[in-house]
Amino acid sequence: MSSAFVKENDAQHLNEVGPTYGALLLYLRRENGGVPVLETKTYYSEKYKRDVFEMSDGLTYAKNDNDKWYIILDI
């Protein structure tokens, strides 16, 4: 089924994605219309005290203390 037919209430939010890196990649691909989003850089951030993932969509992602994905806005 095309994502164009997904009801608004059925959309998944980033903080609902499973805690694995693979789950993040799958979510980002769906959000990007089926085009893969690739990792451009991964490193440990002293500022955030966690691993961060810079991706080809221009955003940087990390997991919070509750293992939920979020976007880091001020790298």
Phi and psi in radians as a Rosetta constraint file:
Dihedral C 1 N 2 CA 2 C 2 CIRCULARHARMONIC -1.228 0.35
Dihedral N 2 CA 2 C 2 N 3 CIRCULARHARMONIC 2.544 0.35
Dihedral C 2 N 3 CA 3 C 3 CIRCULARHARMONIC -1.174 0.35
Dihedral N 3 CA 3 C 3 N 4 CIRCULARHARMONIC -0.260 0.35
Dihedral C 3 N 4 CA 4 C 4 CIRCULARHARMONIC -1.157 0.35
Dihedral N 4 CA 4 C 4 N 5 CIRCULARHARMONIC -0.355 0.35
Dihedral C 4 N 5 CA 5 C 5 CIRCULARHARMONIC -1.745 0.35
Dihedral N 5 CA 5 C 5 N 6 CIRCULARHARMONIC 0.145 0.35
Dihedral C 5 N 6 CA 6 C 6 CIRCULARHARMONIC -1.391 0.35
Dihedral N 6 CA 6 C 6 N 7 CIRCULARHARMONIC 2.291 0.35
Dihedral C 6 N 7 CA 7 C 7 CIRCULARHARMONIC -1.149 0.35
Dihedral N 7 CA 7 C 7 N 8 CIRCULARHARMONIC 2.630 0.35
Dihedral C 7 N 8 CA 8 C 8 CIRCULARHARMONIC -0.995 0.35
Dihedral N 8 CA 8 C 8 N 9 CIRCULARHARMONIC -0.689 0.35
Dihedral C 8 N 9 CA 9 C 9 CIRCULARHARMONIC -1.243 0.35
Dihedral N 9 CA 9 C 9 N 10 CIRCULARHARMONIC -0.288 0.35
Dihedral C 9 N 10 CA 10 C 10 CIRCULARHARMONIC -1.512 0.35
Dihedral N 10 CA 10 C 10 N 11 CIRCULARHARMONIC -0.130 0.35
Dihedral C 10 N 11 CA 11 C 11 CIRCULARHARMONIC -1.139 0.35
Dihedral N 11 CA 11 C 11 N 12 CIRCULARHARMONIC 2.474 0.35
Dihedral C 11 N 12 CA 12 C 12 CIRCULARHARMONIC -1.657 0.35
Dihedral N 12 CA 12 C 12 N 13 CIRCULARHARMONIC 2.444 0.35
Dihedral C 12 N 13 CA 13 C 13 CIRCULARHARMONIC -1.724 0.35
Dihedral N 13 CA 13 C 13 N 14 CIRCULARHARMONIC 2.720 0.35
Dihedral C 13 N 14 CA 14 C 14 CIRCULARHARMONIC -0.962 0.35
Dihedral N 14 CA 14 C 14 N 15 CIRCULARHARMONIC -0.713 0.35
Dihedral C 14 N 15 CA 15 C 15 CIRCULARHARMONIC -1.261 0.35
Dihedral N 15 CA 15 C 15 N 16 CIRCULARHARMONIC -0.086 0.35
Dihedral C 15 N 16 CA 16 C 16 CIRCULARHARMONIC -1.727 0.35
Dihedral N 16 CA 16 C 16 N 17 CIRCULARHARMONIC -0.091 0.35
Dihedral C 16 N 17 CA 17 C 17 CIRCULARHARMONIC -1.271 0.35
Dihedral N 17 CA 17 C 17 N 18 CIRCULARHARMONIC 2.517 0.35
Dihedral C 17 N 18 CA 18 C 18 CIRCULARHARMONIC -0.994 0.35
Dihedral N 18 CA 18 C 18 N 19 CIRCULARHARMONIC 2.790 0.35
Dihedral C 18 N 19 CA 19 C 19 CIRCULARHARMONIC -1.348 0.35
Dihedral N 19 CA 19 C 19 N 20 CIRCULARHARMONIC -0.012 0.35
Dihedral C 19 N 20 CA 20 C 20 CIRCULARHARMONIC -1.517 0.35
Dihedral N 20 CA 20 C 20 N 21 CIRCULARHARMONIC 2.724 0.35
Dihedral C 20 N 21 CA 21 C 21 CIRCULARHARMONIC -1.110 0.35
Dihedral N 21 CA 21 C 21 N 22 CIRCULARHARMONIC -0.677 0.35
Dihedral C 21 N 22 CA 22 C 22 CIRCULARHARMONIC -1.063 0.35
Dihedral N 22 CA 22 C 22 N 23 CIRCULARHARMONIC -0.691 0.35
Dihedral C 22 N 23 CA 23 C 23 CIRCULARHARMONIC -1.125 0.35
Dihedral N 23 CA 23 C 23 N 24 CIRCULARHARMONIC -0.668 0.35
Dihedral C 23 N 24 CA 24 C 24 CIRCULARHARMONIC -1.099 0.35
Dihedral N 24 CA 24 C 24 N 25 CIRCULARHARMONIC -0.804 0.35
Dihedral C 24 N 25 CA 25 C 25 CIRCULARHARMONIC -1.059 0.35
Dihedral N 25 CA 25 C 25 N 26 CIRCULARHARMONIC -0.745 0.35
Dihedral C 25 N 26 CA 26 C 26 CIRCULARHARMONIC -1.094 0.35
Dihedral N 26 CA 26 C 26 N 27 CIRCULARHARMONIC -0.784 0.35
Dihedral C 26 N 27 CA 27 C 27 CIRCULARHARMONIC -1.050 0.35
Dihedral N 27 CA 27 C 27 N 28 CIRCULARHARMONIC -0.815 0.35
Dihedral C 27 N 28 CA 28 C 28 CIRCULARHARMONIC -1.133 0.35
Dihedral N 28 CA 28 C 28 N 29 CIRCULARHARMONIC -0.633 0.35
Dihedral C 28 N 29 CA 29 C 29 CIRCULARHARMONIC -1.109 0.35
Dihedral N 29 CA 29 C 29 N 30 CIRCULARHARMONIC -0.792 0.35
Dihedral C 29 N 30 CA 30 C 30 CIRCULARHARMONIC -1.065 0.35
Dihedral N 30 CA 30 C 30 N 31 CIRCULARHARMONIC -0.767 0.35
Dihedral C 30 N 31 CA 31 C 31 CIRCULARHARMONIC -1.164 0.35
Dihedral N 31 CA 31 C 31 N 32 CIRCULARHARMONIC -0.412 0.35
Dihedral C 31 N 32 CA 32 C 32 CIRCULARHARMONIC -1.720 0.35
Dihedral N 32 CA 32 C 32 N 33 CIRCULARHARMONIC 0.399 0.35
Dihedral C 32 N 33 CA 33 C 33 CIRCULARHARMONIC 1.191 0.35
Dihedral N 33 CA 33 C 33 N 34 CIRCULARHARMONIC 0.471 0.35
Dihedral C 33 N 34 CA 34 C 34 CIRCULARHARMONIC 1.626 0.35
Dihedral N 34 CA 34 C 34 N 35 CIRCULARHARMONIC -0.146 0.35
Dihedral C 34 N 35 CA 35 C 35 CIRCULARHARMONIC -1.456 0.35
Dihedral N 35 CA 35 C 35 N 36 CIRCULARHARMONIC 2.224 0.35
Dihedral C 35 N 36 CA 36 C 36 CIRCULARHARMONIC -1.060 0.35
Dihedral N 36 CA 36 C 36 N 37 CIRCULARHARMONIC 2.463 0.35
Dihedral C 36 N 37 CA 37 C 37 CIRCULARHARMONIC -1.842 0.35
Dihedral N 37 CA 37 C 37 N 38 CIRCULARHARMONIC 2.208 0.35
Dihedral C 37 N 38 CA 38 C 38 CIRCULARHARMONIC -1.869 0.35
Dihedral N 38 CA 38 C 38 N 39 CIRCULARHARMONIC 2.697 0.35
Dihedral C 38 N 39 CA 39 C 39 CIRCULARHARMONIC -1.334 0.35
Dihedral N 39 CA 39 C 39 N 40 CIRCULARHARMONIC 2.279 0.35
Dihedral C 39 N 40 CA 40 C 40 CIRCULARHARMONIC -1.820 0.35
Dihedral N 40 CA 40 C 40 N 41 CIRCULARHARMONIC -0.480 0.35
Dihedral C 40 N 41 CA 41 C 41 CIRCULARHARMONIC -2.855 0.35
Dihedral N 41 CA 41 C 41 N 42 CIRCULARHARMONIC 2.432 0.35
Dihedral C 41 N 42 CA 42 C 42 CIRCULARHARMONIC -2.292 0.35
Dihedral N 42 CA 42 C 42 N 43 CIRCULARHARMONIC 2.387 0.35
Dihedral C 42 N 43 CA 43 C 43 CIRCULARHARMONIC -2.795 0.35
Dihedral N 43 CA 43 C 43 N 44 CIRCULARHARMONIC 2.891 0.35
Dihedral C 43 N 44 CA 44 C 44 CIRCULARHARMONIC -1.557 0.35
Dihedral N 44 CA 44 C 44 N 45 CIRCULARHARMONIC 2.202 0.35
Dihedral C 44 N 45 CA 45 C 45 CIRCULARHARMONIC -1.674 0.35
Dihedral N 45 CA 45 C 45 N 46 CIRCULARHARMONIC 2.078 0.35
Dihedral C 45 N 46 CA 46 C 46 CIRCULARHARMONIC -1.147 0.35
Dihedral N 46 CA 46 C 46 N 47 CIRCULARHARMONIC -0.602 0.35
Dihedral C 46 N 47 CA 47 C 47 CIRCULARHARMONIC -1.080 0.35
Dihedral N 47 CA 47 C 47 N 48 CIRCULARHARMONIC -0.765 0.35
Dihedral C 47 N 48 CA 48 C 48 CIRCULARHARMONIC -1.739 0.35
Dihedral N 48 CA 48 C 48 N 49 CIRCULARHARMONIC -0.150 0.35
Dihedral C 48 N 49 CA 49 C 49 CIRCULARHARMONIC 1.022 0.35
Dihedral N 49 CA 49 C 49 N 50 CIRCULARHARMONIC 0.760 0.35
Dihedral C 49 N 50 CA 50 C 50 CIRCULARHARMONIC -2.869 0.35
Dihedral N 50 CA 50 C 50 N 51 CIRCULARHARMONIC 2.893 0.35
Dihedral C 50 N 51 CA 51 C 51 CIRCULARHARMONIC -1.253 0.35
Dihedral N 51 CA 51 C 51 N 52 CIRCULARHARMONIC 2.422 0.35
Dihedral C 51 N 52 CA 52 C 52 CIRCULARHARMONIC -2.168 0.35
Dihedral N 52 CA 52 C 52 N 53 CIRCULARHARMONIC 2.638 0.35
Dihedral C 52 N 53 CA 53 C 53 CIRCULARHARMONIC -2.190 0.35
Dihedral N 53 CA 53 C 53 N 54 CIRCULARHARMONIC 1.919 0.35
Dihedral C 53 N 54 CA 54 C 54 CIRCULARHARMONIC -1.487 0.35
Dihedral N 54 CA 54 C 54 N 55 CIRCULARHARMONIC 2.273 0.35
Dihedral C 54 N 55 CA 55 C 55 CIRCULARHARMONIC -2.081 0.35
Dihedral N 55 CA 55 C 55 N 56 CIRCULARHARMONIC 2.844 0.35
Dihedral C 55 N 56 CA 56 C 56 CIRCULARHARMONIC -1.189 0.35
Dihedral N 56 CA 56 C 56 N 57 CIRCULARHARMONIC -0.149 0.35
Dihedral C 56 N 57 CA 57 C 57 CIRCULARHARMONIC -1.443 0.35
Dihedral N 57 CA 57 C 57 N 58 CIRCULARHARMONIC 0.037 0.35
Dihedral C 57 N 58 CA 58 C 58 CIRCULARHARMONIC 1.527 0.35
Dihedral N 58 CA 58 C 58 N 59 CIRCULARHARMONIC 0.041 0.35
Dihedral C 58 N 59 CA 59 C 59 CIRCULARHARMONIC -1.933 0.35
Dihedral N 59 CA 59 C 59 N 60 CIRCULARHARMONIC 2.797 0.35
Dihedral C 59 N 60 CA 60 C 60 CIRCULARHARMONIC -2.072 0.35
Dihedral N 60 CA 60 C 60 N 61 CIRCULARHARMONIC 2.283 0.35
Dihedral C 60 N 61 CA 61 C 61 CIRCULARHARMONIC -2.065 0.35
Dihedral N 61 CA 61 C 61 N 62 CIRCULARHARMONIC 2.654 0.35
Dihedral C 61 N 62 CA 62 C 62 CIRCULARHARMONIC -2.679 0.35
Dihedral N 62 CA 62 C 62 N 63 CIRCULARHARMONIC 2.956 0.35
Dihedral C 62 N 63 CA 63 C 63 CIRCULARHARMONIC -1.868 0.35
Dihedral N 63 CA 63 C 63 N 64 CIRCULARHARMONIC 2.439 0.35
Dihedral C 63 N 64 CA 64 C 64 CIRCULARHARMONIC -1.418 0.35
Dihedral N 64 CA 64 C 64 N 65 CIRCULARHARMONIC -3.054 0.35
Dihedral C 64 N 65 CA 65 C 65 CIRCULARHARMONIC -1.149 0.35
Dihedral N 65 CA 65 C 65 N 66 CIRCULARHARMONIC -0.283 0.35
Dihedral C 65 N 66 CA 66 C 66 CIRCULARHARMONIC -1.744 0.35
Dihedral N 66 CA 66 C 66 N 67 CIRCULARHARMONIC 0.290 0.35
Dihedral C 66 N 67 CA 67 C 67 CIRCULARHARMONIC 1.097 0.35
Dihedral N 67 CA 67 C 67 N 68 CIRCULARHARMONIC 0.528 0.35
Dihedral C 67 N 68 CA 68 C 68 CIRCULARHARMONIC -1.852 0.35
Dihedral N 68 CA 68 C 68 N 69 CIRCULARHARMONIC 2.359 0.35
Dihedral C 68 N 69 CA 69 C 69 CIRCULARHARMONIC -1.234 0.35
Dihedral N 69 CA 69 C 69 N 70 CIRCULARHARMONIC 2.523 0.35
Dihedral C 69 N 70 CA 70 C 70 CIRCULARHARMONIC -2.615 0.35
Dihedral N 70 CA 70 C 70 N 71 CIRCULARHARMONIC 2.877 0.35
Dihedral C 70 N 71 CA 71 C 71 CIRCULARHARMONIC -1.694 0.35
Dihedral N 71 CA 71 C 71 N 72 CIRCULARHARMONIC 2.278 0.35
Dihedral C 71 N 72 CA 72 C 72 CIRCULARHARMONIC -1.535 0.35
Dihedral N 72 CA 72 C 72 N 73 CIRCULARHARMONIC 2.125 0.35
Dihedral C 72 N 73 CA 73 C 73 CIRCULARHARMONIC -1.632 0.35
Dihedral N 73 CA 73 C 73 N 74 CIRCULARHARMONIC -0.380 0.35
Dihedral C 73 N 74 CA 74 C 74 CIRCULARHARMONIC -2.223 0.35
Dihedral N 74 CA 74 C 74 N 75 CIRCULARHARMONIC 1.233 0.35
